[in-house]
């Protein structure tokens, strides 16, 4: 999604490179809007599993929760 929406200065690489290289990405296969919806869906699934780790397995997934939040909200 970032490759399709951010500019090269923000990304630190050539924006749009995935499309130019013909890479199969969520954006190229589904379109930008559907890829964004898929990102939200996958994020919710990750959070559910991390909650399971906390409640049922007795782990503290705080780091993984922070990493998930960062990856899903980052702009560069």
BELWO-V728438 format. One record per backbone hydrogen bond with DSSP energy under -1.0 kcal/mol. NH is the residue of the N-H (numbers start at 0). CO is the residue of the C=O. Records with the same first field share a line. If there is no record, write none. Layout:
NH = CO, CO
This chain:
4 = 0
5 = 1
10 = 6
11 = 7
15 = 2
16 = 13
19 = 15
20 = 16
21 = 18
22 = 17
28 = 24
29 = 25
30 = 26
34 = 30
35 = 31
36 = 32
37 = 33
38 = 34
39 = 35
40 = 36
41 = 37
42 = 38
43 = 39
44 = 40
45 = 41
46 = 42
47 = 43
48 = 44
49 = 45
50 = 46
51 = 47
52 = 48
53 = 49
54 = 50
55 = 51
56 = 51
58 = 52
64 = 60
65 = 61
66 = 62
67 = 63
68 = 64
69 = 65
70 = 66
71 = 67
72 = 68
73 = 69
